[in-house]
Amino acid sequence: MKISKRIYTLDEMAMFAESIAQTLFPGFVLCLSGDLGAGKTTLTQFLGKAMGIKDTITSPTFTILKSYKNALVLHHIDAYRLEGTYEDFELEEAIYSDGVSVIEWYENIIGSIPDAYLSIDIDFVDDMTRELKIEGRGKYETIVKAISD
């Protein structure tokens, strides 16, 4: 199932992240794509907050992976610089764990992603407005409707 949703404010992005947080389970994989500055890390920050994570969530562009502990561990992966070299980083251990994995630029490590996942492509509409293209693959298909309302 694939849908589109417009987000007009940061408050709406936070509410959207809260709706995702209500569907989380151990092993959840969220794949994010979009241009630089589109809001991938912002969505991850709001998701972490909705999960109850108190730490400041920052982009792992240079460290590749950051993990934040809570009831469910949040693994935040930024694969921007990994095209074709991801095998050296042992990311599959985080992706296939009992935590929640959020993967920015997931296209660069698609060979390490499970067949079932939730993907969100974030596109600029204007300075504040974003168009989200949300798709669930496998068991994530039912989640799409739950988070789109």
Backbone torsions as a table, in degrees:
resi	resn	phi	psi	omega
1	MET	NA	136.9	-178.5
2	LYS	-133.7	132.8	178.1
3	ILE	-137.8	167.2	172.7
4	SER	-119.9	147.2	179.8
5	LYS	-144.6	135.1	176.4
6	ARG	-95.3	137.6	175.9
7	ILE	-119.4	124.0	-174.3
8	TYR	-103.9	-21.0	-176.5
9	THR	-140.9	165.4	175.3
10	LEU	-65.1	-34.0	176.8
11	ASP	-61.7	-40.0	177.5
12	GLU	-66.4	-36.7	177.2
13	MET	-64.4	-40.5	178.2
14	ALA	-63.4	-42.2	178.9
15	MET	-65.4	-38.7	177.2
16	PHE	-62.5	-43.6	178.0
17	ALA	-61.9	-37.9	177.5
18	GLU	-63.0	-38.2	178.1
19	SER	-66.0	-35.6	175.4
20	ILE	-66.5	-44.1	-177.7
21	ALA	-57.7	-31.6	-179.9
22	GLN	-70.8	-14.1	-178.4
23	THR	-104.6	-1.6	-173.8
24	LEU	-65.7	149.3	175.5
25	PHE	-149.4	161.4	178.3
26	PRO	-57.0	129.6	-179.0
27	GLY	91.8	4.8	-179.7
28	PHE	-60.7	135.0	178.6
29	VAL	-124.4	119.5	178.1
30	LEU	-115.7	120.1	-178.3
31	CYS	-107.1	126.2	-177.0
32	LEU	-116.6	139.3	173.9
33	SER	-138.1	163.3	-179.7
34	GLY	147.6	164.0	-179.3
35	ASP	-62.7	163.2	173.8
36	LEU	-55.7	132.8	177.4
37	GLY	81.4	4.7	-177.0
38	ALA	-72.9	-26.5	178.2
39	GLY	129.1	15.5	-178.8
40	LYS	-63.6	-49.4	179.6
41	THR	-69.3	-36.6	177.3
42	THR	-60.2	-45.3	177.5
43	LEU	-61.3	-40.9	178.8
44	THR	-63.9	-40.7	177.7
45	GLN	-61.3	-45.2	178.7
46	PHE	-65.6	-37.7	177.9
47	LEU	-63.9	-45.2	177.6
48	GLY	-59.0	-43.7	177.9
49	LYS	-61.6	-43.8	179.4
50	ALA	-64.7	-25.6	177.4
51	MET	-81.1	-8.2	-179.1
52	GLY	92.2	12.5	179.4
53	ILE	-76.9	127.5	-177.3
54	LYS	-92.0	-23.2	-179.4
55	ASP	-63.9	153.8	173.7
56	THR	-76.1	122.5	179.4
57	ILE	-92.3	122.6	179.6
58	THR	-123.0	163.2	-178.7
59	SER	-65.9	131.1	177.0
60	PRO	-90.9	34.5	-176.1
61	THR	-53.6	-41.2	-175.9
62	PHE	-95.6	-23.8	178.7
63	THR	-94.8	-12.3	178.8
64	ILE	74.7	-43.9	-176.3
65	LEU	-139.4	132.2	170.6
66	LYS	-129.6	139.3	179.0
67	SER	-120.4	139.3	-178.5
68	TYR	-124.0	125.6	-174.7
69	LYS	-89.4	137.6	173.6
70	ASN	-162.0	-162.7	177.0
71	ALA	-52.8	-44.9	169.5
72	LEU	-112.4	129.7	176.8
73	VAL	-70.7	136.7	175.1
74	LEU	-102.7	116.8	174.8
75	HIS	-99.2	116.1	-179.4
76	HIS	-106.9	114.0	-176.3
77	ILE	-114.5	133.5	173.5
78	ASP	-117.9	107.9	-175.6
79	ALA	-96.2	17.2	-176.9
80	TYR	-53.2	-42.6	-174.9
81	ARG	-95.4	11.5	-170.0
82	LEU	-104.9	6.0	-175.4
83	GLU	-51.7	113.1	176.2
84	GLY	82.6	-1.7	-176.6
85	THR	-125.2	12.5	-171.0
86	TYR	-70.6	-17.9	-178.1
87	GLU	-61.0	-28.7	-177.3
88	ASP	-73.1	-12.3	-172.8
89	PHE	-102.6	-2.4	178.2
90	GLU	49.5	44.9	-179.0
91	LEU	-71.4	-24.9	-177.4
92	GLU	-60.2	-30.0	177.5
93	GLU	-59.2	-41.7	177.7
94	ALA	-74.2	-45.4	-175.5
95	ILE	-63.0	-37.4	-177.6
96	TYR	-98.6	22.3	179.7
97	SER	-88.3	-175.8	176.0
98	ASP	-87.4	10.1	178.4
99	GLY	-92.3	-169.6	174.8
100	VAL	-106.1	127.2	179.0
101	SER	-110.0	125.2	172.9
102	VAL	-112.7	121.3	-173.6
103	ILE	-120.0	110.0	174.6
104	GLU	-83.6	142.4	-178.5
105	TRP	60.0	40.2	-175.5
106	TYR	-58.8	-23.3	-179.1
107	GLU	-58.0	-27.9	-177.6
108	ASN	-75.4	-14.2	178.7
109	ILE	-131.1	32.1	-174.1
110	ILE	-54.5	-28.8	178.7
111	GLY	-68.2	-15.6	179.4
112	SER	-100.8	-1.3	-175.8
113	ILE	-91.7	138.5	176.1
114	PRO	-64.6	164.9	179.6
115	ASP	-66.2	-29.8	-179.5
116	ALA	-104.3	127.0	178.0
117	TYR	-166.5	167.4	174.2
118	LEU	-105.3	128.8	177.7
119	SER	-118.5	143.8	176.2
120	ILE	-133.8	119.6	175.1
121	ASP	-100.2	122.6	-177.0
122	ILE	-105.3	120.0	179.7
123	ASP	-115.5	143.2	173.6
124	PHE	-69.5	135.4	166.5
125	VAL	-107.5	-48.5	172.3
126	ASP	-153.3	-166.0	-174.8
127	ASP	-53.3	-40.0	-177.3
128	MET	-108.7	-28.9	-172.5
129	THR	-84.5	135.9	177.2
130	ARG	-126.5	143.2	173.1
131	GLU	-102.5	120.6	179.3
132	LEU	-103.3	126.2	173.5
133	LYS	-105.4	112.7	-171.1
134	ILE	-110.9	128.9	179.7
135	GLU	-137.5	135.1	175.0
136	GLY	-107.9	133.1	176.9
137	ARG	-113.4	137.8	-179.2
138	GLY	64.0	-133.8	-176.1
139	LYS	-64.5	-9.0	179.8
140	TYR	-84.2	-8.1	-179.8
141	GLU	-57.4	-40.5	-178.5
142	THR	-71.4	-23.3	179.5
143	ILE	-70.6	-30.9	-176.6
144	VAL	-56.3	-47.7	-180.0
145	LYS	-64.1	-39.8	-178.3
146	ALA	-62.6	-36.5	-177.3
147	ILE	-92.5	-5.8	-176.3
148	SER	-92.5	-13.9	-177.9
149	ASP	-74.2	NA	NA
